[in-house]
Amino acid sequence: MAYSNMGAILSDLGENNDALKAFKQAIAIDPENPPAYMNLSDMLDDLGKKEEALKAYKKALKLDPVNSRGYLRMANILKELGRKAEALNAYNKAIELDPSN
């Protein structure tokens, strides 16, 4: 948890490479930690590494399949990648899990 929180602070400070290392360390310590994968995904997305971010979102959602925000974020990336049918499925899943979304 500390590495994930440290990564968030480093990201806020613009220390993206160090933030990325911290998120990866959090996952190395606890590979079953969905928030660590979400943080990693967000960082990768911010760095323009869309395919890597997508892979990390999928892992986060495998561990936490009721995370509507994860589906929403994944859908946004899929949309940006031009994978509209997949994006639509992910948006529908996000709405199914949280109709107020």
Backbone bond lengths (Angstrom), bond angles and torsions (degrees), N, CA, C in turn:
res aa  C-N    CA-C-N  psi(-1)  N-CA   C-N-CA  omega(-1)  CA-C   N-CA-C  phi
1 M - - - 1.451 - - 1.529 110.65 -
2 A 1.324 116.06 -39.09 1.469 119.12 -178.15 1.527 111.05 -63.37
3 Y 1.338 117.22 -40.85 1.464 119.57 -179.94 1.532 110.96 -64.31
4 S 1.314 116.53 -39.42 1.459 120.33 179.24 1.531 110.73 -64.90
5 N 1.324 116.30 -43.84 1.467 120.35 177.86 1.523 111.15 -65.41
6 M 1.322 116.13 -39.93 1.459 120.40 177.60 1.530 109.94 -62.71
7 G 1.334 116.70 -40.90 1.453 120.56 177.60 1.510 112.14 -60.54
8 A 1.320 116.83 -39.35 1.470 120.61 179.00 1.529 110.68 -63.50
9 I 1.321 116.81 -41.84 1.466 120.22 178.88 1.524 110.53 -67.09
10 L 1.331 116.53 -43.84 1.464 119.99 178.37 1.527 110.83 -60.87
11 S 1.306 116.51 -38.48 1.465 120.62 177.02 1.531 110.32 -62.70
12 D 1.323 116.41 -44.73 1.471 120.78 177.80 1.528 111.72 -59.58
13 L 1.328 115.70 -32.20 1.468 120.80 179.96 1.529 112.76 -84.47
14 G 1.329 116.39 -1.41 1.456 120.31 -179.86 1.515 114.41 82.32
15 E 1.321 116.13 10.30 1.467 121.71 179.26 1.532 108.59 -89.72
16 N 1.327 115.15 67.38 1.459 120.58 -170.00 1.527 114.26 -63.49
17 N 1.314 118.31 -41.15 1.468 119.74 179.75 1.516 111.45 -64.59
18 D 1.326 116.57 -41.46 1.465 120.00 178.06 1.525 110.67 -68.45
19 A 1.324 116.64 -36.57 1.469 120.89 177.32 1.524 109.76 -62.53
20 L 1.314 115.70 -44.53 1.459 120.79 179.11 1.531 110.91 -59.68
21 K 1.316 116.39 -43.47 1.472 120.84 178.12 1.526 110.60 -62.54
22 A 1.325 116.89 -41.51 1.464 120.51 -179.62 1.531 111.02 -64.38
23 F 1.335 117.19 -42.95 1.462 119.90 178.77 1.525 110.89 -64.24
24 K 1.323 116.76 -40.13 1.462 119.99 178.66 1.528 110.89 -66.68
25 Q 1.332 116.64 -35.56 1.475 120.50 176.70 1.527 110.29 -66.08
26 A 1.324 116.82 -40.12 1.470 120.45 177.85 1.526 110.34 -59.31
27 I 1.332 116.22 -40.33 1.464 120.74 179.57 1.524 110.69 -71.17
28 A 1.327 117.08 -37.75 1.466 120.25 178.41 1.527 110.69 -61.66
29 I 1.311 116.56 -37.33 1.465 121.43 -179.79 1.528 110.71 -73.85
30 D 1.331 115.99 -40.37 1.464 120.56 -177.79 1.527 109.21 -138.61
31 P 1.329 117.41 86.49 1.464 120.77 -177.01 1.527 114.65 -69.68
32 E 1.320 117.18 -1.51 1.467 121.15 178.52 1.534 111.10 -108.75
33 N 1.326 117.64 27.29 1.458 123.55 -174.58 1.537 110.13 -104.63
34 P 1.341 118.44 96.12 1.464 120.46 -177.76 1.538 114.58 -56.64
35 P 1.352 119.53 -42.46 1.472 117.88 179.78 1.529 112.98 -61.20
36 A 1.322 117.76 -32.26 1.470 119.75 178.24 1.529 109.77 -65.28
37 Y 1.326 116.49 -40.14 1.466 119.80 177.11 1.532 111.08 -67.82
38 M 1.327 116.86 -36.53 1.471 119.76 177.65 1.529 109.73 -64.09
39 N 1.325 116.89 -44.23 1.464 120.13 178.59 1.526 111.13 -62.15
40 L 1.327 115.87 -44.16 1.459 120.38 177.76 1.536 110.02 -60.59
41 S 1.311 116.22 -44.45 1.467 120.92 179.74 1.514 111.48 -59.16
42 D 1.326 115.79 -46.95 1.471 119.99 179.81 1.525 111.19 -60.22
43 M 1.330 116.16 -42.14 1.461 120.34 -179.42 1.526 110.63 -65.18
44 L 1.319 116.95 -45.43 1.459 120.99 178.92 1.530 110.90 -61.84
45 D 1.319 115.83 -40.17 1.466 120.11 177.48 1.525 110.08 -62.22
46 D 1.322 116.89 -45.52 1.468 121.12 178.76 1.528 111.61 -60.13
47 L 1.325 116.51 -31.96 1.461 121.30 -180.00 1.533 112.38 -84.47
48 G 1.329 116.29 1.05 1.455 120.61 178.42 1.519 113.84 80.89
49 K 1.312 116.90 12.63 1.468 121.70 179.69 1.530 108.44 -94.17
50 K 1.326 114.20 70.85 1.469 121.46 -170.41 1.530 113.08 -62.51
51 E 1.325 117.66 -45.23 1.467 119.70 -178.40 1.526 111.25 -64.62
52 E 1.324 116.80 -40.54 1.470 120.19 177.66 1.525 110.44 -66.34
53 A 1.326 115.71 -40.12 1.465 120.14 178.28 1.527 110.04 -62.33
54 L 1.312 115.91 -43.32 1.459 121.06 179.80 1.527 110.73 -60.02
55 K 1.307 116.62 -43.06 1.463 121.10 178.54 1.533 111.02 -61.34
56 A 1.324 116.94 -42.43 1.466 120.80 179.38 1.532 111.30 -68.79
57 Y 1.345 117.66 -37.36 1.474 119.70 175.92 1.521 110.44 -61.97
58 K 1.334 116.21 -42.14 1.461 119.47 179.69 1.523 111.16 -61.77
59 K 1.322 116.70 -38.88 1.468 120.00 177.51 1.523 110.37 -65.94
60 A 1.327 116.88 -43.79 1.464 120.67 178.70 1.526 110.48 -59.14
61 L 1.328 116.31 -42.18 1.461 120.21 -177.70 1.523 111.98 -74.46
62 K 1.310 117.14 -26.58 1.464 119.64 173.79 1.530 109.51 -65.01
63 L 1.338 115.46 -38.38 1.467 120.86 -179.97 1.524 112.58 -79.24
64 D 1.328 116.58 -28.33 1.470 122.05 -177.35 1.533 108.55 -137.61
65 P 1.336 117.63 76.59 1.461 121.06 -172.29 1.527 115.87 -70.94
66 V 1.321 118.09 -2.18 1.468 119.73 178.56 1.536 111.75 -108.41
67 N 1.319 116.85 19.31 1.465 122.14 -179.14 1.533 109.13 -87.11
68 S 1.319 116.40 93.81 1.463 120.24 -176.20 1.530 112.03 -63.65
69 R 1.322 117.03 -34.98 1.480 119.73 177.87 1.524 111.46 -63.52
70 G 1.314 116.54 -35.81 1.457 120.32 177.25 1.523 111.52 -62.92
71 Y 1.336 115.87 -42.68 1.465 119.20 177.66 1.520 111.07 -65.46
72 L 1.330 116.36 -38.09 1.464 120.10 178.66 1.530 110.57 -63.68
73 R 1.311 116.91 -46.96 1.467 120.59 179.73 1.523 111.45 -64.10
74 M 1.329 116.04 -41.00 1.451 119.65 178.27 1.535 110.28 -64.00
75 A 1.312 116.81 -40.69 1.466 120.96 178.85 1.526 110.82 -61.22
76 N 1.312 116.47 -40.39 1.465 119.75 179.50 1.525 111.49 -61.72
77 I 1.316 116.57 -41.27 1.464 119.91 178.22 1.525 110.56 -67.16
78 L 1.315 116.13 -44.85 1.460 119.29 178.84 1.528 110.74 -57.99
79 K 1.305 116.03 -41.07 1.471 120.88 177.58 1.529 110.35 -60.84
80 E 1.338 116.19 -46.02 1.466 120.80 179.44 1.521 111.61 -62.15
81 L 1.326 116.84 -31.78 1.459 121.49 179.79 1.530 112.14 -82.54
82 G 1.324 116.75 -1.48 1.458 120.90 179.27 1.519 113.75 80.81
83 R 1.304 116.75 12.82 1.465 121.94 -179.32 1.525 108.20 -95.55
84 K 1.315 114.56 69.48 1.467 121.79 -168.09 1.523 113.87 -66.86
85 A 1.324 118.13 -38.66 1.464 119.35 179.60 1.535 110.21 -64.16
86 E 1.327 116.63 -42.70 1.468 120.33 177.60 1.524 110.70 -65.86
87 A 1.329 115.79 -38.71 1.469 120.02 178.28 1.519 110.45 -62.16
88 L 1.312 116.35 -43.93 1.462 120.81 179.54 1.526 110.82 -60.58
89 N 1.326 116.90 -42.39 1.477 120.16 177.24 1.522 111.07 -61.32
90 A 1.325 116.87 -42.61 1.464 120.35 -179.51 1.536 110.89 -67.92
91 Y 1.344 117.61 -39.84 1.468 119.88 176.17 1.528 110.22 -61.69
92 N 1.328 116.77 -42.57 1.471 120.03 179.10 1.516 111.36 -62.37
93 K 1.336 116.71 -39.01 1.469 119.97 178.55 1.530 110.54 -66.02
94 A 1.323 116.68 -40.43 1.472 120.57 177.79 1.522 110.49 -60.75
95 I 1.327 116.29 -42.64 1.471 120.45 179.68 1.516 110.75 -68.76
96 E 1.323 117.21 -39.99 1.452 121.10 177.91 1.526 111.01 -58.48
97 L 1.333 116.26 -41.55 1.466 121.06 -178.87 1.518 112.89 -76.34
98 D 1.333 116.20 -29.65 1.465 120.88 -178.99 1.525 108.70 -146.32
99 P 1.334 116.90 89.07 1.473 120.26 -176.59 1.525 114.39 -59.13
100 S 1.314 118.01 -19.42 1.470 119.54 178.24 1.522 112.25 -82.51
101 N 1.320 116.38 -1.30 1.456 122.65 -176.64 1.523 110.80 -70.38
